[in-house]
Every structure is written in C-alpha cells, then in structure tokens.
Amino acid sequence: MSQIPKHLQPVLWSTNASRLDPVLDAPYIIHQTLSYGKMADLHWIFTTYPKQQITDTFINHPYKDYRPARFNFVKNYLLNLKDSPLDERHYVKNTPRDLG
C-alpha cells in the first residue's frame, strides 16, 4: 500500500501524515478524508483502498465528525448507501451525543 501523500496533511491534521500507517490507521484516514477531503483526496482513497473496505469502515466504524451535507453526500452518492438505515446521530457532529 502506498504512503500517505503530503497533500493529505491538512485533512489529517491531528497527526503527522508521514507517521500514519495506511493499513493500521485506515479507519482514521478514510473517515477524515471522506469528511474533509477535496475531490483529489477522495480520488486518492478510492484508488488506495478497495471500495468495499471504505464502505465497511463507514458502516461498521461510525465517526462523529461529519457535517450533515457531507454525511449525506458520502452516504448517498459516494458510497451509494441511500437505502441503508444508518443513524446519522453516529456520524453528524452537531447532533446530540446522548444516543440513549
């Protein structure tokens, strides 16, 4: 698997991108890029990781850092999960954290 390109550093701001392992840190890399990446960044993850891995990460490892419009774009258009009953409270950061 390829190294993390330098152009992703602004998207992966919480750590030095050169220290990330593309395999071990894949959930963080995938979610941060889906949530904040530009089109070139999204292209990179879809050429670096299999779409099934990206979809599985999105579904099975929710990440509460998406804005509502970005969540809908990723869910409905990038990953084609329109019919999946994903609870946006697990993804969208401006929803209450009490998931009861």
Order of alpha helices (4+ residues) and beta strands (2+ residues): alpha-alpha-alpha-alpha
